[in-house]
Amino acid sequence: MKVVFSSLFKQDLLDAETRYASTSTRLSDDFHNRVKEAVRTIIRRQGGDHIGPHGYPCRKCHPFPYLLYYQIEDNVLFCLGLVHERRHPEYLHKNLKA
């Protein structure tokens, strides 16, 4: 399966990693690895996650409070955004259309 990361996803990942790195490089690295594992799990299971409050399938990057929102079309995984659980549901819709 091909994987495409949106610019919003890339920016969300960078922002979250930067926040965690200000506390600990190890914490930032762990977060990055959890996000990679979430992507691998989505690929392995071919999706199948619940629809999150933002209206797209999502997978939690446990134990971190982030949801990886995605779409699968024609054997391509589109990683749309990496959104904090407490973010307003309109965040993803507004920023994907921008």
Phi, psi and omega in degrees: 000132176281144180240130178238126179258124178290161177296328177296315178301312181300318180291318178300317180297313180299316180298314182293317179298321179296317178299313180292325180294332178293339176268312184195133177297322179297320178296318178297317178296320178297317178300312180302316179295324178293323177294316178299319179294323177298318178297314179300319180295318178299316180296312182299319183268359182057041179089229177083011180273166179289161175276123182278179182296345179269358174093007179234158173300147180213158177227132180283141177265064185303136009267009182281150183276048181236143177246132177266112180268140185209170171221147174240124178222127176049049178062028175237127176267117176259112176275110189275317183192158177240101194246133175297142183304330183268003179291142180300138182303338179282346183306309184293316181298315180298316186279337176284331180277342183287000000 
